Amino acid sequence: MKRKPLFISRMSTGERVFEFFNIIFLGLLCALLLYPLIYMISVSVSGYGKADEVFLLPIDVQFNAYKMLTKIPNVLSGYQNTILYVFFGVSTSMILTTMMAYALSKPYLIGRRFFSLFIVITMYFSGGLIPSYIWITNGLQWGNTFWVMIIPGAINTYNLIVMRTYFTSSVPRELEEAAEIDGAGTLRTFWSVYLPLSKPILATITLFYFVAGWNSWMGAWLYLDDPTKYPIQLVLRNAMQQSLTSGLSGGLMAELIQNKIDGTSLNYALTVCVILPLLILVPFLQKFFVRGVTIGSVKG
């Protein structure tokens, strides 16, 4: 004989009403967030002269705008540069951030409070744009070089503090003591104990650095003079500022008219290609992101 459950949870009328309006509100919020992306994609694949008529779905679907992207100056080189800048930039940032956070998480570090205070001050005060520009271009001689996109700003103070907090609160001290008893040194403990137990925060901080590096254009705008070294974001920014079509050569302009491609569709196609890697990467790191950003919120 099947036993009935001792307790059956039933929602009250007030709870049902709240859940109904909550679903409606979240649905509208998701629609508002998704609409700009859907609109951009729809305009980018709409036919000639149809860009102004698009409200949500594309009209007279064609992909000529995407075919034209490879013929716009500096688009391919911008993608290649961005991939290189992000790869080496994120790698450098993660190495420096994890090692510095590991050192600052140790209570026996000499001068730990001084270093922590010195680092926190940089969140509120900086040397200013002009002194930084003079120091990087004249002092370090890094103007228009690869390293100017990698080293300046390699460590984000907020990311460093979050990672230090994780090392302090989420990695048991007993594991480190056991590693020391087994003869492991500082670097071996860091590599074999801390890093394997820190995958959520490592994925989260990597995502932070990746998004910041991929969306960055200000540093390139200030320090790079060679258009072939521009990242894709700066290429996109310049294209938008010059309304794209006005900056095309006569041959490309004629091809644009011949293939019946709107300048607006071309702009949106370039924008979609720029944000596409973020749309692909974020869902895979979402579970790590949620675990990482809730560090310290619950104490057990």
C-alpha positions in Angstrom: 0.0 0.0 0.0 1.4 3.4 -1.0 1.9 5.6 1.9 0.7 9.2 1.7 3.2 11.9 2.4 2.9 13.3 6.0 3.2 16.9 4.7 2.1 18.4 1.4 3.2 21.9 0.7 0.5 24.0 -0.9 1.0 27.5 -2.1 -1.4 30.1 -0.7 -3.3 32.5 -2.9 -0.9 35.3 -2.1 2.1 33.2 -3.0 0.5 32.2 -6.3 -0.2 35.8 -7.2 3.3 36.8 -6.3 4.8 33.9 -8.4 2.6 34.9 -11.4 3.6 38.5 -11.3 7.2 37.5 -10.7 7.2 35.3 -13.8 5.7 38.1 -15.8 8.2 40.7 -14.6 11.2 38.4 -15.2 9.9 37.5 -18.7 9.5 41.2 -19.6 13.0 41.9 -18.2 14.5 39.1 -20.3 12.7 40.4 -23.4 14.0 43.9 -22.8 17.6 42.5 -22.5 17.3 40.3 -25.5 15.6 42.7 -27.9 18.7 44.8 -28.7 20.7 41.7 -29.6 17.9 40.2 -31.7 17.3 43.6 -33.4 21.0 43.9 -34.3 21.1 40.4 -35.8 17.9 41.1 -37.7 19.1 44.3 -39.2 22.5 42.8 -40.1 20.8 40.1 -42.3 18.0 42.2 -43.7 17.9 43.1 -47.4 18.9 46.4 -49.0 16.7 49.3 -47.9 15.0 47.2 -45.3 17.0 48.2 -42.2 14.6 51.0 -41.2 11.6 48.7 -41.5 12.9 46.1 -39.1 11.2 45.9 -35.7 12.2 42.4 -34.5 12.6 39.8 -37.2 14.7 40.3 -40.4 13.2 41.2 -43.7 14.4 39.7 -47.0 17.2 37.7 -45.3 20.7 37.9 -46.9 24.2 37.6 -45.6 26.0 40.0 -47.9 26.9 42.3 -45.1 28.9 39.5 -43.4 30.7 38.7 -46.6 31.8 42.4 -46.9 33.4 42.4 -43.5 36.6 40.8 -44.7 37.1 43.6 -47.2 36.9 46.4 -44.7 40.4 47.7 -43.8 41.8 46.3 -40.5 38.9 44.1 -39.6 40.8 40.8 -39.9 44.0 42.2 -38.4 41.9 43.7 -35.6 40.5 40.3 -34.8 43.9 38.7 -34.8 45.3 41.5 -32.6 42.5 41.2 -30.2 42.9 37.4 -29.8 46.7 37.9 -29.2 46.1 40.8 -26.7 43.4 38.9 -24.8 45.4 35.6 -24.7 48.6 37.0 -23.5 46.9 39.7 -21.4 44.6 37.3 -19.5 47.5 34.8 -19.0 49.7 37.5 -17.6 47.0 38.9 -15.4 46.0 35.5 -14.0 49.6 34.5 -13.2 50.3 37.8 -11.4 46.9 38.0 -9.7 46.9 34.4 -8.4 50.5 34.6 -7.1 50.0 38.0 -5.4 46.7 36.9 -3.9 48.3 33.7 -2.6 51.1 35.7 -0.9 48.7 38.3 0.6 46.5 35.5 2.0 49.3 34.4 4.3 49.1 36.0 7.8 52.8 35.4 8.4 53.8 37.6 5.3 56.0 40.4 6.5 54.4 43.8 5.7 51.1 42.1 4.8 48.9 45.0 6.1 51.1 47.6 4.4 50.9 45.9 1.0 47.1 45.3 1.4 46.6 49.0 2.2 48.8 50.1 -0.6 46.9 48.0 -3.1 43.5 49.2 -1.8 44.5 52.8 -2.2 44.9 52.3 -5.9 41.2 51.6 -6.2 40.4 55.2 -5.2 43.5 57.2 -6.4 45.6 57.1 -9.5 48.4 59.1 -11.0 46.1 60.6 -13.7 45.9 60.1 -17.4 48.6 62.5 -18.5 51.3 61.3 -16.1 50.5 57.7 -17.0 50.8 58.5 -20.7 54.1 60.3 -20.3 55.5 57.5 -18.1 54.4 54.7 -20.6 55.4 56.5 -23.8 58.6 58.4 -22.7 59.7 56.5 -19.6 59.1 52.9 -20.6 59.2 53.6 -24.4 56.2 51.3 -24.8 54.3 53.5 -27.2 52.9 51.7 -30.3 54.3 48.3 -29.0 52.7 45.0 -28.2 53.5 45.3 -24.5 51.5 48.4 -23.9 48.4 46.3 -24.4 49.6 43.6 -21.9 51.4 45.1 -18.9 49.7 48.3 -17.9 46.6 47.4 -15.9 47.6 43.7 -15.8 46.4 43.4 -12.2 42.9 44.5 -11.3 42.6 45.4 -7.6 39.1 44.2 -7.2 39.9 40.8 -8.8 43.0 40.5 -6.6 41.0 41.2 -3.4 38.3 38.6 -4.4 40.9 36.0 -5.1 42.8 36.7 -1.8 39.5 36.4 0.1 38.8 33.0 -1.6 42.3 31.7 -0.7 41.8 32.9 2.9 38.3 31.6 3.5 37.7 28.6 1.2 41.0 26.7 1.2 41.4 24.8 4.6 44.6 25.6 6.4 45.0 22.0 7.4 45.6 21.0 3.8 48.5 23.4 3.6 49.9 22.1 6.8 49.6 18.6 5.6 51.5 19.5 2.4 54.2 21.2 4.4 54.6 18.0 6.5 55.0 16.0 3.3 57.8 18.3 2.3 56.1 20.6 -0.1 57.4 24.1 -0.5 55.6 27.3 -1.0 55.3 27.0 -4.8 54.4 23.3 -4.7 51.7 24.0 -2.2 50.4 26.8 -4.3 50.4 24.6 -7.4 49.2 21.3 -6.0 46.8 22.4 -3.2 45.5 25.9 -3.8 45.0 26.0 -7.6 43.1 22.6 -7.8 40.7 23.8 -5.1 40.2 27.2 -6.7 38.6 26.3 -10.0 35.4 28.4 -9.4 37.3 31.6 -8.6 39.9 31.0 -11.3 37.2 30.6 -13.9 35.4 33.7 -12.6 38.4 36.0 -12.6 39.5 34.7 -16.0 36.0 35.6 -17.3 36.4 39.1 -15.8 39.8 39.6 -17.4 38.6 38.2 -20.7 35.6 40.5 -20.9 37.6 43.5 -19.9 40.4 42.7 -22.4 38.0 41.9 -25.2 36.0 45.2 -24.7 39.1 47.4 -24.2 39.8 50.1 -26.7 40.9 53.1 -24.7 44.5 51.9 -24.2 44.9 51.2 -27.9 43.4 54.6 -28.8 46.0 56.3 -26.5 49.1 54.4 -27.2 48.9 52.8 -30.6 49.6 54.8 -33.8 49.7 51.9 -36.3 46.1 50.9 -37.5 47.4 47.4 -38.3 47.9 47.0 -34.5 44.4 48.1 -33.5 42.2 45.7 -31.6 38.8 44.9 -33.1 37.0 47.2 -30.6 39.0 50.2 -31.8 38.3 49.3 -35.4 34.6 49.1 -34.6 34.8 52.4 -32.7 36.5 54.2 -35.6 34.1 52.6 -38.1 31.1 53.8 -36.1 32.6 57.3 -35.6 33.2 57.7 -39.4 29.8 56.1 -40.2 31.8 53.3 -41.9 30.8 54.0 -45.5 32.5 57.4 -45.6 35.8 55.7 -44.7 35.6 53.1 -47.5 37.7 53.4 -50.6 36.1 54.0 -53.9 36.3 50.3 -54.9 34.7 49.0 -51.7 32.1 51.7 -51.9 31.2 50.7 -55.4 31.0 47.0 -54.3 28.8 48.0 -51.4 26.3 49.6 -53.7 26.6 46.9 -56.3 25.8 44.2 -53.7 23.0 46.3 -52.3 24.3 46.5 -48.7 23.1 49.1 -46.3 25.8 50.9 -44.2 23.6 50.2 -41.2 23.5 46.5 -41.9 27.3 46.5 -42.3 27.7 48.3 -39.0 25.5 45.9 -37.1 27.1 42.9 -38.8 30.5 44.1 -37.5 29.0 44.6 -34.0 27.6 41.1 -33.9 30.9 39.6 -34.9 32.6 41.6 -32.2 30.3 40.4 -29.4 29.9 36.8 -30.7 32.9 35.4 -28.7 31.4 36.7 -25.4 28.0 35.2 -26.2 29.7 31.8 -26.8 32.0 31.9 -23.8 29.8 33.2 -21.0 27.3 30.3 -20.9 30.0 27.7 -20.5 31.5 29.6 -17.5 28.1 30.6 -16.0 28.2 27.9 -13.2 31.7 28.9 -12.2 30.7 32.6 -12.3 27.8 32.1 -10.0 29.9 30.2 -7.5 32.8 32.6 -7.7 30.8 35.9 -7.2 29.1 34.5 -4.1 32.4 34.0 -2.2 32.0 35.0 1.4 28.2 35.4 1.3 27.6 32.3 3.3 29.6 31.1 6.3 29.2 27.6 7.4 
